[in-house]
Amino acid sequence: MNEAKRSGVGSKIILILTLAFFYLPILYIVIFSFNDSRSLTKFGGFSLRWYEKMFADSTMMEAVGYTVAIALLATVISTIVGTVTAIGLTKSRRILTAFVERVNDLPVMNPDIVTAISLLMFFSVLAVRKGFLTMLLAHIMFCVPYVMLSVTPKLRSLDPNLIEAAMDLGATPMQALTRVIVPQIRPGIVSGALIAFTMSFDDFVISYFATGNGVNNISILVYTMSKRVNPSINALSTIVILLITLALGIVNLVPILREKSGAPSGAERGVLKRRRLVLASVAGILTLAIVVGVASGSGSVRRRQQAAIEKYGSAVLKLYLPGEYLGENVISNFEKEFGVSVIVENFDSNEMMYTKLQAGDAYDVLVPSDYMIERLIAGNYLQPIDHSLVPNLNNLADAVVGLDYDVDGKWSVPYFWGSVGLVYNHENVDPAVIKEKGWDILHDTDYAGRVYVYDSERDSFMMAFKALGYSMNTDDPAQIEAAYEWLRQMNNTMSPIYVTDEVIDSMINGYQDIAVVYSGDATVILDENEDMSFLMPDEGTNIWCDAMVIPKNAENPKLAHEFINYMLTYEAAFDNSETVGYASPNAEVLEEMSTQEDLYAENEAYLPRSGYERDEMFHDNVTLQRELSKYWIRVKAES
């Protein structure tokens, strides 16, 4: 008996631990959605600021709308198609049924990334404009198989003579289908529809490659937002969790309440009917009011758009840049001032941007990095900048004029610039020691296990090359081998933690003592944690620049020039730099940001080094990049 009790207690403990494993992360998100601090891991007091920011963010609200609309449409269409197909297969020849079922299994078994790339190429070959329709078609494609897999077992459990029996009793084929077959397989249909909705609502990989023209779902938005500290993600996630919980509660409670209340009487049915009529009338009136309000308010908008079309040839600008790389009011102010609409899309890497450009996607303005601009120029992907249309080029700081990747400024206009350096806790790391050792501090075993290294072969080999006194653009096999050994020694003796953008929040909270960080991210860290300092080692580092370019296939080059010119104004450049934390190309803004105490005067990470002979920019070298990738895989394999 005691053994049985112990077994029961053990089972309960396992159940509790299992539930905690699944639900504590959800509870964590909910709690931190009310955090007053920017930190995603340290609670700084109760606040609703991130909910306010979320609802004020038009991009986030649009993403929610697209997500729900596509999920609902994909669910309805795929449920109908999947159910009808499954029913049709029950009356088809066995060989056809077997063939269709095997084909149906392919989207389920195929890796998402393969399906995503296939769709990207397919839509590109057909010259289909990617956006809402292409994403919807992609979602329907991968939802239909799940519906069929849910409905087919229910159909197989039915008596095969059921339809004939119904028709013998006088039912038409449609009546036999809708009144006999469908009610019998309803649980399978509902199950398939729920799976389809979940798959569509949650999808990221296929959506990322199948969309365009600013149509983003929640998954894509969260992915691009997660590149920087943005607690609005927690607020959005909490709203989604709340809605799902309410939906599940309603689905489970309604049948129970109906069963308890029993069938309504005639009088009760009349009351319910009148209530539904009132609700429908109210909904109709509200909808009409909204439509009238929108129509009356859109007149001036249409007039301004028409003026923009007459001036620029278009009232829509397509912008493609890294996530979390815009000031809070930059786009809205540009739209108001020029009477246009801006479609903003985000990429997670220069290589991803290059892949989409190769696939034929058209954008008006891109914001790639220096080495990628070299590749775009060499590949004939860009059109020259018409300097006569960008008079604000006179506002550029001297430090960003004549940079290596585009000496004459023929193809690009600087957007942000910065460096790579070391953020360190000056309470635990002696500033004199880290300055003396530079990159070799990452070999100092006094700090073993207390170091973050950016998970990037390009940046990691840059550190090794500079520590060894080599150029970071070297293609000498002996120097590459030596850099590999330097990284291998760091990996084996220091036990570094390889991270990406989570380094920002981790260093804000002081989880480690030293981290390799981009200067803009370091600016945020130093702004939030006064114990942190920033160092650009004397051995040299990567001074980089991201710049605005106009693709050769841009549909609205005139408006693109207007946007580039606008981004060099004081107002736009100030908003951009203050929000993101990277150094501005605008000379006046750069001076103000780096000298005023209420801005970044005390923040040593904000202003990059200029004119230092050991600092370099990366140049495009695909062969070298492949070699570094191979060596980096070997380094990581030993960690």
N, C-alpha and C positions, 0 to 999 in steps of 0.2 A: 504493500500500500504506500509506504514511504517512497519507494522507487517510482511509483506511478505519479505521486505528488511532485517529486523532483523533476520528472519528465515533463509534467504540465507546466511547472514554473519555468523550466528551461525553454519550452516552446513559446511561452509568453514573452520571455526576455528577447528571444530571437525575433519575434513579431514586432516588439517595440523598437528594437535596433533597426530592423528593416524599414519600418515606417519612418523612423528618424532619419535614416539615410536618404529616403526619397523626399521627405517633406521639410526637413530643416533648411535646405537651400532655398526652398520657396518662401518659407517664413523669414529667412534672412533678407531676401529681396524686398519683401513687404515692409519689414522694419526699416531698412535703409532707404526706402523711398521717402521716408519722413525725416531724413537726416538733414540737419542744417548745414553741415559741412559738405565740401566737394568730394571728400574722401568716400571711396566705395567700401572701406573696411573699418573705419574708425568713426563711431557715432558722436556727433558734436552737439546734439540737442534736437528737440522736436521742431519741425518746420514743414510748411506746405509749399516752399519755394519751388521745388522741382516739379510739382503738379502745375503750378502757375506757368512755369517755363514750358512745360510740355504742351499745355493747351494754347499757349501763345505761339508755339512753333508751327507755322503753316505746313512746313515740309513733313513734320511728324504726323499731323492730322491728315494730310493727303495720303501718306503711306498707310495709315489705318483704314482710310476709305477704300483705297485700292485693294488692300488685303481682304477686307470683308466682301467687297463686290466680286472679286475674282474667285474667292473661296465659295461663295454662294452660287455663282453662275457655273463654276466648274463642277460643283456637287450636283446641282440639278441636271445639267446636261450629261455628265458622266453616269449618273444614276439611271437616267432614261436609256441612254445608249447601251450601258452595260446590262441592264435588265432585259431589254428587248433582244439583245444579241444572245444572252444566255438562254432565253426562252426559245429563240429561233434555232439554236444549236441542238436543243432536245429533239427537234423534228428533222434534223439534217442527217446525212449519211455519216456513218461512224468515222470514215477516213477524214471527212471534212471537219467533223467535230474535234478529232484528235489534233489535226493541223492547226486549227484556230486556237485551241487551248494552249498548244506549245508556243504559238506566236504571242498569245496573251501573257505567257510567263516571262517573255523577254524583258519588258520594261521593269518588271518586279525584280528580276535577277541582275539586270544590267547595272553597273555602278553609276551613280548619279552624274559623276563628272564626265563619263563617256557620253551619256545621254545629252548632257548640257552642251558639250562641244559639238556633238552631232547636230543638234538643233541650231546652234549658232551658225554653223557652216551652211546648213540647209536653208535657213532664212536669208543668209547672205547671198547664196547662189540664186535664189528666187528674187533677189532685190526687194524683199519685203521690208517695209519700214517697221522696225522693232518698237514695241510699246505694249499697250494694253492688250491688243488682239493676240500678239505673238505669245505673251505670257499666259493668256487665257487658254490658247490652243495647247501650249505645253502642259499646263495643269490638267486639262481634260485628258490628254494623252496618257499621263501616268496615273490618273485616277480611275479610268475605265477598267483596267485590269483588276483593281482591288474590289470594285463593285461586282465584277463577274465572279471573282473567287468567293465572294460572300453569298451570291445568289445561287450559283450552280449546285452546291450541296443540297439546298432546300428543294430545288427542282428535281434532283435525283431521288429525293425521298417521297415524291408524289407518285400516285398511281398513274401510269402512262395513259390509261384510258379515261382519265378524268375529263379532259376536254370533249372527247367523243360522247361521253355520257351526258354532259351538260347540253351539248348541241342536240342530242337525241330528245332531250326534254324541252326543246324549243328555243334554246339560247342561240343568239347569233355568235359568230366567231369573236367579235369584239366584246360581247357580253360575257362569253366564256372566259376571255382573257382577264377582263377587269373585275368580274364578280366572282369568279371561281379561282383562277390561278393566282392572281395578284394577292388576294387576301391570305391565301395559303403560304405564300412565300414572303409576306410582308416583313417578318423579322429579319430575313436575309437582306431585303432591300434597305431597311432602316440601318442595319449594321454596315452595309456597304456605303451608304450615304454618309454615315458618321465617320467612317475611315477616310472616305474621300475628302470630306471637309477638313479633317485633321491634317491629312497629308498636304492639302493645298495651303491651308493657313500657316503651316509650319515650314514649308519648303524654302530653301535658300539657294542651293547650288544651281539647280535648273533655272530658277527664276533669275538669278544673277546674270546668266548667259543669254537668256531668252528675252530680256526686257531692253528698253531704251527710251529715249525721249522723256526722261524724268519720271517714268512710271516705276516706283519702288514699292515693295511690300515691307511689312514690319521687319522681316528677317534681314533683308538687305540694309534697311535703315539702321538697325541695331548693330550690324556688322561694321558699317562705316563709322558709326558713332563711337564704337568701342575703342577706336584708335586713340582717343584722348579721354581724359576723365570727364564723364558726362552722366551724372546721377539721374538725369531725366529718363534714362533707360530703365531704372528701377521703378519710376512712377508709371511708365508705360506698361511694364511687365505686371505691376500690381493691378492696374485696370483690367488687363487681359485675364489675369487669374480670377479677379472678382467676377467678371462676366461669365467665364467658364463655370465657376462654382454656382452662380445663379442659374445658368442654363441646366446644369446637371441636377440641381435641386428641383427645378420646375419639372423636368422630364421624369424624375423619380417620384415626386409628390403628387402630381396631377392624377395618375392612375389610382393611387391609394385613396385620394379624396373623392374621386368619382365612385369608387367601389363602396366607400362608407356612406356617401350621400344617397346612393341608389339612383334610379331613373327619375328625372324631373317630371313633375305633373304638367298638365296642359297649361295651367296658369303660370307656372314657373318658366315653362318654355316660352311663353309670350313675353314675360318680363325680360328674359335673356335676349330674345329677339329684338326688343325695343332698345335694350342697352347697347347691343351691337350696332343698331342703326344710328344711335346717338353718337357712339364712338367713331363710327365711319364718317358721319357728318362733320364732326369736329376735326377729324384728321383731314378731310377734304378741304374744309375752310382754311386750316392752317397751311396746307400745301399750296392752296390758291394764293394766300397772303404772301407766302414766301416767294412764289413765282412772280407775283406782281411787284414785290419789293425788289427782287433781283432785276426784273426787266426795267423798272424805272431807274434803278441805280446804274444799270449797265450802259445807258445811253451815252453818258460822258466818257465812259471807258472806251466804248466803240469809236467815239470821235477822236480820242487821243491815239488809239491804235491805228486808225485810218491815216492820221497825220504821220505816224511813225512809218507806216507802209509807204507813203508817198516820199518820205525823206530817205529811208534806208532800203526800201524794197521788201521789207519784212518787219513784223512786230514781235518776232520770236527769236531768242538767242539760245543756243544750246552750248552749255558750259560743262566741261569734263575735267575734274580736278580731284586731288586726294580728299578723303573724308575729314570733316572737322577742320577745314582750311579756309573758312570764311568768317568775316566779322558778323556780328548779330544783325546789323541793319544794312549791310552792303547791298544785298540783292533787292530788298524791298525799296530802298531809296533809289536805286538805279531804275527800277520798274516805274516808280512814281514820277521821277524826273523826266524820263524819256518816253513814257506811255507804252512800254513794251512788256512782254512776259519773258522770264528767264527760266529755262529748263535746266536744273542742276543735276548732274550725275556724278557719282564718286567712284574712284578706283582705289584698290588697295595696294597696287604696286605699279611701277612704270611698265613692267613687262605685261601686266594685264591690260593696261591702256594700249600698248603696242599691238597686242593680239587683236583687240577689238578694232583698231584702226586698220590692221591688215585684212580683217574680215569685211571691210567696206563700210563700217559705221561712220556716219557723218556728224561732225561737231563743228561749231563755229570758233570756239576757243578751247585750247588744251593748256594744262599747267604741268608739264613734265619736268624732270630734273635735267641738269646740265649734260650728263653723258648720253641720256636718251634723246636730247635735242640733237646732238651730233648724229645719232643713228637716224633720226627722222630726216635730217638734212641730206645725209648720204643716200637715203632711200627715196628721195624726191617726194616726201609726204607733205612738205610745207610750202606755203606761198610767202613771198617776202612781205615784211611790214612796210606799209606806206607811211613813212615818217611825217608826211604833210598832214595826215589825218590824226596824228598823235602829238599835238603840240606840247603836251605835258611831259614829254621825254626830257624837257629842260629841268624837270623836278627831280631827276634821278641823282642819287648820291654818287660821288666819284668812285666809291669802292665797288660799285656794281656796273661800272661802265667799262667796256672793252675786255670782258672776261673771256677766258680761253676758248670756251665752246662756241662762241659767236662774237668774235673780236669786234666786228663792225656793227653789231646790233642789227644785222640785216634781217634775221629770221625770228628774233625773240625780244621780249621786254621783261625784265626782272619782276618777279612777284614776291618772293621771300628769299632770304639768304641766311646762312648760318654756318655752324661748325659742328664737329663731334668732339666731345671732351669727357672729362671725368667729374661726376658729382660725388662728393664725399662728405661724411659727417665729421666736421672739424672738432667735435668733442671727443671723437674716438680715433681720428687719424690726424697726425701732426702735419699741419700745412707745409712746414719746411721739408719734411720727409717726402711727401707726395710730389712736391715741386721738384725736388732733387732727382727722384727716381722716374718721374713721368710715367710713360706706359709700363715701365718695368715694375711699378707698384703691383701690377697684376701677377708678378712672380714672387712677391714678398709673402712668405708663408705665415707671417704674423697676422695676415688677414685672410688666411685660408678659410673657405666656407662662408665668407662674409662679403662676397663679390657678385654683382650682376654683370653679365656680359650680353650684349645685344646679339640675338640669334640671327646673324647675317654674315655670310662669308665675305661680302664686300667690305663691311666695316671692321670685321675681325682681322682680316688680312691687312687692312690699312694700319691697324695698331701694330701688328707684328712687323710690317715693312718699316714703319717709322721708328719703332724701338731699335731695329737693327741698322738704321741709317740708310735705308733704301728708299727709292721712289715708290709710291703706292701704285704707280702705273707700270712698274717693271714687268717685263716678260722673260727675264733671265731665269732659266730652269733652276740654277743653283740658288738664286735668291728666293725663289718661290719655295724650294725645298727647305731652306733655312727658316723661312717664315712659318712653314708648316711645323717644323720642329719646335719653334718658339710657342706656337699655339698648343701643340701637343704637351709641352712641358707645363704650360699654364693649366691645361685641362687636368693633368695628372697630379699636380701638386697643390692646386688651389681649390679644387672642387667647385668651380664657378657655377652659378645658377644661370642658365640661358633663358632669356626672356625677350619679349617684344615690347609692346606699348604698356603692358601692365607694370613696367618698371616705374612709371610715373607715380601711381598710387602707392606702390611699395616703398619707394624712397620718401614720399611725403610722410609716410608713417614710420620711417626709420627702420625698416626691417633688416637692411644690410648697411654696411659702412661705405662701400664704394660701388659705383655703377658707371658703365659706359652709356652715355646719353647724348641725344641730339640737343643742340643749344636751346631750341624753343621749348622742348619738354623740360630741360633743365631750368628754364626761366620759371615755368609753372611750379616746379619742385621747390626752388629757392623762395618763391613767393609764398608758398604754403608752410614751409618748414625752415625756421630761422637757424637751425643747427647745420644746415647744408650749405656747402660751398661748391664752386665750379672751377675747374682747371683745364686750360688748353696746354698740353705738354710742350716743352721747349723743343722736343724732337720733331715737332710738326704734326699737323692733323689735316683732315679733309675740310676744306672750305667749299661749301656747295651753294648752288643757286637753283631755285625752281623759277621757271619763267613762263610767260604767256606766249603762245604761238597760235598761228592760224593755219589749220590743215588745208591742203590743196583742194579737198572736196568740200570745204565749208560752203554752206548754202547762203549765208548772210555775211560776207566779209566786211561790208561797210558797217554793219551794226557791231561786228566783232571789233573793229578798230575803235568804235565809239566806247565800247566796254573797256578796252585796254586803256584808252585815254582817261576814262572815268576812274579806273583803279589807281591811277597815279595822282589823283587829286588828294589834297591834304585830308579831307573828311573821310574818304574811303580808305586811304592808306592808314590813317590813325585808328579807325574802327577795326580794320583787319589786324593790325599789329597788336593792339591792346587786347583783343579777344584771344588770338591764337598764341601770341608770345614770341613769334619769330621776328627777326630784324626786318624793318621796312626798307624798301628801295627808295622811298621818298626822303630826300635829304632833310627837309624840315621836320618831318615826323621822326626820323632817326635821331636827330639832334635832341628833339624834345623828349622822346622816350628815354634816352640814355642820360639825360641831365636833370630831369625833374624828379624830386624825391617821392612825389605821390604816384609816379609811374615806375620806371625801371632803373632809376639812377643808382640805386643801391644793389641792383641785381647784376652780378658780374657775368651772368650767362647770356644776357640779352644781346650785347654788342659783340659781334665776331671780330677776330683779329683781321687786320687789313695790311697787306704789303709785307708780311713776314715770309722770308725766302724759303723756309722749310715747309710751309703750308702748300697744299696742292688741291687741284680739282681732279675728279675722275674723268678719264677719257673713255670713249666707247671702244671696247675691245672684246668682242664676243668670244674669241678663242681663249683669251686670258680668263674671262669669266667662267667658262666651262672648266678650265683647269682648277680654278679656285674652288668651284662647287664640288669637284671630285675630292680635293684635299679636305674640304670642310666636312664632308660626309664622313671621312675617316676620323677626323678629330672628334666629331659628335658621337661616333660609334664607340669611342673609348670612354665616354662620360657615364 
